[in-house]
Amino acid sequence: MFLTTVILNFIQIYTLLIFIRILLTWFQTAGWAYQGISFLSPITDPYLNLFRSLIPPLGGIDFSPWLAIIVLQVVGQLLVQVVSRGAYSFG
């Protein structure tokens, strides 16, 4: 259960970092936003690049972060379901 909690917390924090990165890209010309993006890029880009290779930007809009967030949420929900089923099978 501890490992599951750690993984779920990681998914939530990572999702938040991706979401913050999405918001910061709307303010790229501001110096403070650029600093945030340069801090978050090495953390989020390796994961986001997986989805960027699947979905190219459409009309200058990058939809890959949204797909990345959806996949993280699905993985988290699947993990919760697997753990909850496993907890009942040992009882």
TORPA-4810 file (N, C-alpha, C, O; in nm, 3 decimals):
<nodes>
NODE_1_0.081_-0.120_0.000_0.000_0.000_0.000_0.086_0.127_0.000_0.049_0.227_-0.062_M
NODE_2_0.200_0.123_0.069_0.287_0.240_0.074_0.339_0.275_-0.064_0.338_0.392_-0.103_F
NODE_3_0.383_0.175_-0.139_0.435_0.198_-0.273_0.326_0.255_-0.365_0.352_0.343_-0.447_L
NODE_4_0.206_0.205_-0.349_0.095_0.255_-0.429_0.069_0.402_-0.398_0.048_0.482_-0.489_T
NODE_5_0.071_0.438_-0.272_0.051_0.577_-0.232_0.160_0.666_-0.289_0.132_0.777_-0.335_T
NODE_6_0.283_0.620_-0.285_0.394_0.697_-0.340_0.376_0.717_-0.490_0.396_0.828_-0.541_V
NODE_7_0.339_0.612_-0.561_0.320_0.622_-0.705_0.205_0.716_-0.738_0.216_0.798_-0.829_I
NODE_8_0.094_0.704_-0.666_-0.020_0.792_-0.691_0.013_0.938_-0.661_-0.029_1.027_-0.734_L
NODE_9_0.088_0.962_-0.555_0.132_1.098_-0.525_0.225_1.152_-0.633_0.216_1.269_-0.671_N
NODE_10_0.314_1.066_-0.683_0.402_1.106_-0.792_0.321_1.145_-0.916_0.350_1.246_-0.980_F
NODE_11_0.222_1.065_-0.949_0.137_1.094_-1.065_0.067_1.228_-1.048_0.059_1.306_-1.142_I
NODE_12_0.017_1.254_-0.929_-0.051_1.382_-0.905_0.044_1.500_-0.917_0.011_1.601_-0.978_Q
NODE_13_0.162_1.488_-0.859_0.260_1.597_-0.865_0.309_1.618_-1.008_0.322_1.731_-1.053_I
NODE_14_0.336_1.509_-1.078_0.384_1.520_-1.216_0.277_1.581_-1.306_0.308_1.661_-1.394_Y
NODE_15_0.152_1.543_-1.284_0.041_1.601_-1.360_0.034_1.752_-1.333_0.014_1.830_-1.426_T
NODE_16_0.050_1.791_-1.210_0.049_1.932_-1.174_0.164_2.007_-1.243_0.145_2.118_-1.292_L
NODE_17_0.282_1.947_-1.248_0.396_2.010_-1.314_0.370_2.028_-1.464_0.405_2.132_-1.521_L
NODE_18_0.309_1.929_-1.526_0.276_1.941_-1.668_0.173_2.052_-1.688_0.184_2.132_-1.781_I
NODE_19_0.074_2.056_-1.602_-0.030_2.159_-1.612_0.031_2.299_-1.594_-0.005_2.391_-1.667_F
NODE_20_0.120_2.314_-1.499_0.187_2.443_-1.479_0.268_2.480_-1.602_0.271_2.596_-1.644_I
NODE_21_0.334_2.382_-1.660_0.412_2.408_-1.781_0.322_2.453_-1.896_0.358_2.542_-1.972_R
NODE_22_0.204_2.392_-1.907_0.108_2.435_-2.009_0.070_2.582_-1.987_0.070_2.661_-2.081_I
NODE_23_0.039_2.616_-1.864_0.000_2.755_-1.834_0.113_2.853_-1.862_0.090_2.962_-1.913_L
NODE_24_0.235_2.814_-1.829_0.349_2.904_-1.850_0.376_2.929_-1.998_0.426_3.035_-2.034_L
NODE_25_0.344_2.832_-2.083_0.368_2.854_-2.226_0.278_2.964_-2.282_0.308_3.019_-2.389_T
NODE_26_0.171_2.996_-2.214_0.084_3.105_-2.259_0.149_3.241_-2.234_0.109_3.341_-2.294_W
NODE_27_0.249_3.245_-2.146_0.316_3.370_-2.110_0.465_3.364_-2.141_0.547_3.411_-2.062_F
NODE_28_0.501_3.305_-2.255_0.642_3.283_-2.288_0.724_3.411_-2.295_0.844_3.408_-2.270_Q
NODE_29_0.662_3.521_-2.330_0.738_3.645_-2.344_0.775_3.707_-2.210_0.866_3.789_-2.204_T
NODE_30_0.706_3.670_-2.104_0.739_3.723_-1.971_0.863_3.650_-1.918_0.875_3.529_-1.930_A
NODE_31_0.953_3.727_-1.859_1.076_3.669_-1.808_1.054_3.564_-1.702_1.121_3.461_-1.701_G
NODE_32_0.960_3.589_-1.612_0.934_3.494_-1.505_0.878_3.363_-1.559_0.906_3.256_-1.505_W
NODE_33_0.800_3.370_-1.666_0.744_3.248_-1.725_0.854_3.168_-1.793_0.857_3.045_-1.785_A
NODE_34_0.944_3.238_-1.860_1.054_3.169_-1.926_1.141_3.095_-1.825_1.189_2.985_-1.852_Y
NODE_35_1.162_3.156_-1.709_1.241_3.090_-1.605_1.171_2.964_-1.556_1.236_2.862_-1.533_Q
NODE_36_1.039_2.972_-1.541_0.964_2.854_-1.499_0.968_2.744_-1.602_0.982_2.626_-1.569_G
NODE_37_0.955_2.784_-1.730_0.960_2.685_-1.837_1.098_2.619_-1.843_1.108_2.498_-1.859_I
NODE_38_1.202_2.699_-1.830_1.337_2.643_-1.836_1.365_2.551_-1.718_1.445_2.458_-1.729_S
NODE_39_1.299_2.573_-1.605_1.312_2.484_-1.491_1.234_2.354_-1.513_1.283_2.246_-1.481_F
NODE_40_1.111_2.366_-1.567_1.025_2.249_-1.582_1.055_2.165_-1.706_1.025_2.046_-1.708_L
NODE_41_1.114_2.224_-1.808_1.140_2.151_-1.933_1.220_2.023_-1.914_1.179_1.919_-1.966_S
NODE_42_1.332_2.025_-1.842_1.407_1.900_-1.826_1.329_1.793_-1.748_1.356_1.674_-1.762_P
NODE_43_1.234_1.836_-1.668_1.155_1.742_-1.588_1.040_1.683_-1.669_1.012_1.564_-1.661_I
NODE_44_0.974_1.767_-1.748_0.852_1.723_-1.817_0.875_1.683_-1.962_0.800_1.599_-2.014_T
NODE_45_0.974_1.739_-2.029_0.991_1.712_-2.172_1.019_1.566_-2.209_0.966_1.520_-2.310_D
NODE_46_1.097_1.492_-2.132_1.116_1.352_-2.172_0.984_1.274_-2.183_0.966_1.196_-2.276_P
NODE_47_0.893_1.296_-2.092_0.763_1.230_-2.097_0.677_1.290_-2.208_0.612_1.217_-2.283_Y
NODE_48_0.675_1.422_-2.220_0.593_1.488_-2.321_0.640_1.455_-2.463_0.559_1.449_-2.555_L
NODE_49_0.770_1.435_-2.480_0.822_1.403_-2.614_0.767_1.271_-2.667_0.757_1.252_-2.788_N
NODE_50_0.733_1.180_-2.578_0.670_1.055_-2.622_0.540_1.084_-2.696_0.509_1.019_-2.796_L
NODE_51_0.464_1.180_-2.647_0.335_1.213_-2.705_0.348_1.311_-2.822_0.265_1.312_-2.912_F
NODE_52_0.452_1.392_-2.819_0.475_1.484_-2.931_0.509_1.408_-3.059_0.479_1.455_-3.169_R
NODE_53_0.570_1.292_-3.044_0.599_1.211_-3.163_0.472_1.148_-3.219_0.468_1.112_-3.337_S
NODE_54_0.368_1.135_-3.137_0.241_1.079_-3.182_0.148_1.184_-3.238_0.078_1.161_-3.337_L
NODE_55_0.146_1.301_-3.175_0.055_1.409_-3.213_0.136_1.534_-3.243_0.185_1.600_-3.151_I
NODE_56_0.152_1.567_-3.370_0.222_1.692_-3.401_0.133_1.811_-3.366_0.011_1.797_-3.360_P
NODE_57_0.193_1.928_-3.344_0.112_2.048_-3.316_0.015_2.076_-3.432_0.053_2.070_-3.548_P
NODE_58_-0.108_2.106_-3.398_-0.211_2.136_-3.498_-0.242_2.285_-3.491_-0.292_2.334_-3.390_L
NODE_59_-0.214_2.355_-3.598_-0.239_2.499_-3.602_-0.158_2.575_-3.499_-0.202_2.678_-3.449_G
NODE_60_-0.040_2.526_-3.468_0.045_2.593_-3.369_0.011_2.559_-3.225_0.073_2.612_-3.133_G
NODE_61_-0.087_2.471_-3.205_-0.126_2.433_-3.069_-0.078_2.291_-3.042_-0.105_2.200_-3.120_I
NODE_62_-0.008_2.274_-2.932_0.046_2.143_-2.893_-0.053_2.074_-2.800_-0.070_2.114_-2.685_D
NODE_63_-0.118_1.971_-2.851_-0.215_1.896_-2.771_-0.152_1.779_-2.695_-0.219_1.713_-2.616_F
NODE_64_-0.026_1.753_-2.718_0.039_1.638_-2.655_0.039_1.644_-2.502_0.025_1.539_-2.439_S
NODE_65_0.053_1.762_-2.438_0.047_1.761_-2.292_-0.087_1.714_-2.237_-0.093_1.650_-2.132_P
NODE_66_-0.194_1.745_-2.309_-0.326_1.702_-2.263_-0.339_1.550_-2.271_-0.394_1.486_-2.181_W
NODE_67_-0.287_1.492_-2.380_-0.288_1.346_-2.390_-0.200_1.285_-2.282_-0.235_1.181_-2.225_L
NODE_68_-0.088_1.348_-2.254_0.002_1.299_-2.149_-0.066_1.300_-2.013_-0.051_1.206_-1.935_A
NODE_69_-0.142_1.405_-1.985_-0.215_1.414_-1.858_-0.323_1.307_-1.851_-0.342_1.244_-1.748_I
NODE_70_-0.394_1.287_-1.961_-0.499_1.185_-1.963_-0.439_1.047_-1.938_-0.496_0.969_-1.862_I
NODE_71_-0.327_1.017_-2.000_-0.263_0.886_-1.979_-0.220_0.870_-1.834_-0.238_0.763_-1.776_V
NODE_72_-0.163_0.975_-1.774_-0.125_0.967_-1.632_-0.247_0.939_-1.544_-0.239_0.858_-1.452_L
NODE_73_-0.358_1.006_-1.572_-0.479_0.985_-1.492_-0.535_0.845_-1.509_-0.581_0.784_-1.412_Q
NODE_74_-0.531_0.793_-1.630_-0.579_0.656_-1.655_-0.491_0.555_-1.582_-0.541_0.461_-1.521_V
NODE_75_-0.361_0.574_-1.589_-0.269_0.484_-1.518_-0.295_0.488_-1.368_-0.296_0.385_-1.302_V
NODE_76_-0.317_0.608_-1.315_-0.348_0.621_-1.172_-0.477_0.549_-1.135_-0.483_0.481_-1.033_G
NODE_77_-0.579_0.564_-1.216_-0.707_0.497_-1.189_-0.694_0.346_-1.200_-0.751_0.273_-1.119_Q
NODE_78_-0.619_0.298_-1.298_-0.597_0.154_-1.311_-0.522_0.100_-1.190_-0.552_-0.009_-1.140_L
NODE_79_-0.425_0.174_-1.143_-0.349_0.133_-1.025_-0.439_0.125_-0.903_-0.429_0.030_-0.824_L
NODE_80_-0.526_0.221_-0.887_-0.621_0.220_-0.774_-0.711_0.097_-0.783_-0.736_0.031_-0.683_V
NODE_81_-0.760_0.066_-0.903_-0.848_-0.049_-0.919_-0.776_-0.180_-0.891_-0.832_-0.269_-0.826_Q
NODE_82_-0.653_-0.192_-0.939_-0.577_-0.315_-0.917_-0.550_-0.334_-0.769_-0.564_-0.444_-0.716_V
NODE_83_-0.511_-0.227_-0.702_-0.481_-0.237_-0.559_-0.607_-0.267_-0.479_-0.603_-0.348_-0.386_V
NODE_84_-0.719_-0.205_-0.513_-0.841_-0.229_-0.438_-0.891_-0.371_-0.459_-0.946_-0.431_-0.366_S
NODE_85_-0.874_-0.426_-0.576_-0.914_-0.566_-0.600_-0.820_-0.661_-0.527_-0.863_-0.763_-0.473_R
NODE_86_-0.691_-0.626_-0.526_-0.594_-0.710_-0.457_-0.615_-0.710_-0.306_-0.592_-0.812_-0.240_G
NODE_87_-0.658_-0.599_-0.251_-0.681_-0.590_-0.106_-0.796_-0.681_-0.065_-0.793_-0.738_0.045_A
NODE_88_-0.896_-0.695_-0.149_-1.009_-0.781_-0.116_-0.979_-0.928_-0.137_-1.041_-1.014_-0.074_Y
NODE_89_-0.885_-0.959_-0.225_-0.857_-1.099_-0.252_-0.777_-1.165_-0.139_-0.777_-1.287_-0.126_S
NODE_90_-0.709_-1.085_-0.057_-0.632_-1.140_0.054_-0.717_-1.156_0.180_-0.674_-1.220_0.275_F
NODE_91_-0.835_-1.098_0.182_-0.918_-1.098_0.302_-0.993_-1.222_0.317_-1.068_-1.237_0.414_G
</nodes>
